[in-house]
Amino acid sequence: MVKPSRSHRVFQGVNGVVLTLVVLVTLYPFVNIIARSFSGERQIRAGEVSLWPKGFNLTTYEIVFQDSMFWRTYGNTVFYTVVATAVAMVLTTCYAYVLSKRHLKGRGVLVGIAVFTMFFTGGLIPNYLLVTSLGLKNSVWAIALPNAISVFNLLVMKAFFENLPTDLEEAAQIDGLGTYGILLRIVLPLSKAVVATMLLFYSVSFWNSWFSAFLYMDHSDLMPVTVYLRNLIAGATGGGNAGAGTAELSQVGASIQAVTIVLTALPILFVYPFVQRFFVSGVMLGAVKG
C-alpha cells in the first residue's frame, strides 16, 4: 500500500478543517432558529438566545398547533408540492428522454428552446397576464404549470439517459416493447438515482416557493404555509400582517416566526435522509456528459 505523501496529508487536514468550519457555519442558523422556537419572547427580543433556549416555553408551539389557518396553509403546501412535483417529473422525464435520442430529427432545436429559457423569460407582467387569461388563477395549476420544467434538471436527466446502454433498449424493441414500454419498464428502473435526485430538487423547490402563490392566489385559505410565514414576518417588521393569523399570534412575533420556520422545514429534513444516498450518484452520473 502506497503511503500518502506529506503534502497529501496536509491537503487532507486543511480540507477537514475547512469543511468542518463550513458545516458549523451552515448549522448555526438552523440551531439558532430551533433555540428561538423554545425561548421566551422577551429573551429573543433582547438578543439573549444563541444556541440554547432561554426562558424555555412551549406556549408558542401550542398557539401554532391551535391555529386553524396554519394547518390550512400547511395542507395547501403539501397538496401543491405533491401535484406540482408529479407534473414536473412527468414532463421533465419525457422531455429529457426524447432529447437523449441522438437520431431524433430537430433534437438541436428542442435543446436550444430549453436552453433559451434559461437566459430569457417573458417577464413578470406577461406571465401574470398569460396565467390569468388561461384561467389558472386560484388553482394549483398556477403554481405547477409555469414552473413545470427546470432546464438544469432537464439537462442532468438528459445526460443520464444518454449514458444508459443502448443495447438494452434495442433488445427491448426486439421483444416488442414500444417507446413508452421501454421508458417505463427499462429506462426508469435503471434511473432510480437521478429520478430520486430530481424528486428532491423539485419537491424542495415547490415546498419553499411562495411568490407564485402570493401572485396568483387571491384568497388566504388558498395560500401555502410559506406565504403564511411571509405574512408573519411582514407584520412583525411593519409590512402589514396581511391576514397572517390571529391577534394572539401577533403578540409573540419573534417566537412564532421561529416555530413556523421549524415546522415548515421539518418535512424536507425528514425526507432528505431517505433520498441522500441517491443524491451524489444521480447528479454525478447525469453530469458526465454535457
N, C-alpha and C positions, 0 to 999 in steps of 0.2 A: 504494500500500500504506500502510495506516494505521500510523504509528509508535507503538509501545507507550508508554503514559504512564509517568511516573516511579514512580508508586505501583504500577503493574503490574509493573515491573521489580524493585522492592523485594520485592513479594509473591513473584515467581518466585525471587528469590535466597534469601529466607527458606525457601521451600518446598524448594529444593535442599539447603540446609544441614540442615534438619530431617530430610528423607528420607535424606540421607547418614548422619546420626547413627543413624537407625533401622536402616538396613542394617548398619552396623558393630556395633551392639548385638545385632542378630539373628544375625549371622555369628559373633560371638566364641565363643559356647558350642560351636558345631559345630567351628570351627577348633581350639579347645582340646581337644575330645574326640579329634580326629584326631592332634594332637600327643601327647596322653597315650597313644594306642594304639601309638605308635612309641617311647615313652620307657621307661626302666627303672623298675622298681617302687620303688626307693629314692628316685629323684628325684621321682616322683609323690607319694609319702607325705610327702616333705619340702616339698612345695609349690613346687618349682622350675620346674614346667612351666607355661608360659603359652600362647604362640602358636607355639612352636618346640620340637621334641622335645629332650629332654635324656637322655643315656645311651642313645643310639639303639640299638634292637634289634628284631629280627623274631621273636624266640623265642616271644612271646605269640601271634602270628599262626600260627606253626607248631603250637603247642599246640592252638589252637582248630580249625585245619584237620584235626587228627588226632583230634579228639573226636567220636565217632560220635553221641553224644546231641545235640550241637549241630546236626549235619546232619539228624538225625531230626526234631528240633523245627522246623528251618528248612523242611524239606519239608512238615511239617504246616501251617505258616503259609501256604505257597504254596497248598496244597490248600484250606485253609479260606477263604482270601481269594478264590480263583477261584470256588469253589462259592457262597459267601455273596454275592459281588458279582453273580454271574449271577442268583441268586434275587431279590436286591433290585432289580436293574434291571428284570427282567420284571414283578414285582409293582408297582413304583413307576410304571413306564411305563404299564401297563394302567390302574391306578387314576387316574393323572393324566389320561390321555386321556378316560376316562369323565367325570371331573369337569369337563373343559373344554367339555363339551356343555351349553350353556345351556338347551336344551329338555328336558333329562333330568328326569323326574319324581323327586322325592326328592333332587335334587342338593344342596340345602342341608343335608339330614340327613347325607348322606355326608361333606360338607365338615366339618360340625360334629363328627362322630365322629372324624375325623382330627385336627382342632384340639384336641379334648378331651384326646387322649392326650399333647399337648404339655405339659399342665399337671397331669395326674393319671395316676398309674400304680398298678398293683396292689400294688407293694411287693416287696421282695426275697424274703421268705419265701413269699408266694403265688406269685410267679413260679417260684421253685425247686420248689415242690410241683407246680405245673402241668407244668413241663418233665419232672419225674420221673415223674408219673402218665402222661404221654403216651409214656413210654419213649424219650425223646430223649437221655438222658444218655449220655455217652461216644460221641457221634456228632457229625458236622459239623452236623446239624440243630439241635443245642442252641445253636450259635453263629449259624447262618444265619437260622432262622425267627423267634426273638424280636426280632431286630434288622433284619428284612427291609425295613421301610419307615421311612425318616426323613421326618417330616412337613415339615420345611424343604425337603428335596429334592423332595418331592411337590408342594408349593405352587409351587416355582420351575418345575417341569416343567409343571404345570397352566397357569400364566400364559403360558409359552412356547407351548404348544399353542393357547391362546386367541388368540394373536397371528397364527397362521398364516391365510392367506387361505381363507375358506370356499368360494370358487368352485372351488378345486382339488378339494376333496372332493366337491362336488356334481357336477362333471364326471366324476370317477371313478365315482360312483354311476350316472350315466347310461351309462357304458361297461360297467357290470355288476359292478364290484368291490363286495365286501361289506365289513363293518366291519373284519375282520382284514386283508383285502387293502389297504384304504385305509391302515390303520395301518402295515403293513409296506412297502408299495410307494410310498406318497405322503408320509405324515407323517414317518416315521423318517428317510428320506433327506434331508428338509429340516431335520431337527433334530439334525444332527451336533454342533453346538456344545454344546447343552445335554446331549445324551447323553454326550459326552466329559467334560463337567464333572461330571456325576453319577457316571460311572465313576471319575473321580479321587476324588471325595468318598467314595464307598463303599469303594473299594479301600484308600485311606489309613486310613479308619476301621477296617475289618476287619483290616488288617495290623498296626495299632498296638494293637488290642484285646487285653486279657489277662484281664480279670476274668471274662468269661463262661466261658472255658476253665478258668480257675482254679476256678470254682464248679462246673462241670458235668462236668469230666474227672477221673476217679479214678486214671488210670494215667499215669505220667510219659512213656511213649512216645507218648501222645496229645496232649501239651501243645504249644502253639505256641512259637516262639522268644522271644516277649515274656515268657512265664512262665519260661522258662529264664533270661532276663536278670533278671527279678524275683527269682528264687531266688538268683542270684549276688549281687545287691545285698543281699538279706535276710541271706544268710550272712555277707557282709562287714561288715554293721552289727550283727551279733549276733542277727538274727532267725531264725537257723536256716538251714542250707544247703538243706534240703528237696529233696535229690536234684538239686542244680543241675548237678553234673558230677563229674569225677574229683578225687582228692585233689591232683593236680598243679595243677588249676585254682585250688583254694582257696589255694595258696601265692602266687599272683600276682593277688590280688583286684582291686586298683585298675586294673592294666593290662588284665586280662581283661575287666573291665566295659567299658572304653573300646573294646577291639577288638570286643566283641559288639555294642555300640551302633552302631559304624561299619558293620559288616557287615549289621546289621538295617536300617539306614536307606538303604543303597545302592540296593536295587531301586526304592524310591519316587523317589529322586533321579534315577535313570536314566529312569524313566517320565515324570516331570513335564515335562521339556522338550518331549516329543512331544505333550503334552496342553495345555500352557500357552497355545498360540495360540488354543485354543477357550475357555479359562477365562473371560476377561473378557467376551467376547461372549455366552457361554452364560448367565452369571449376570445380566448387564445386560439382555439381551433377555427373560429369564424374570422379571425384576423390574419390568418396565414397568407391568404391571397387577397388582393385589393379588388 
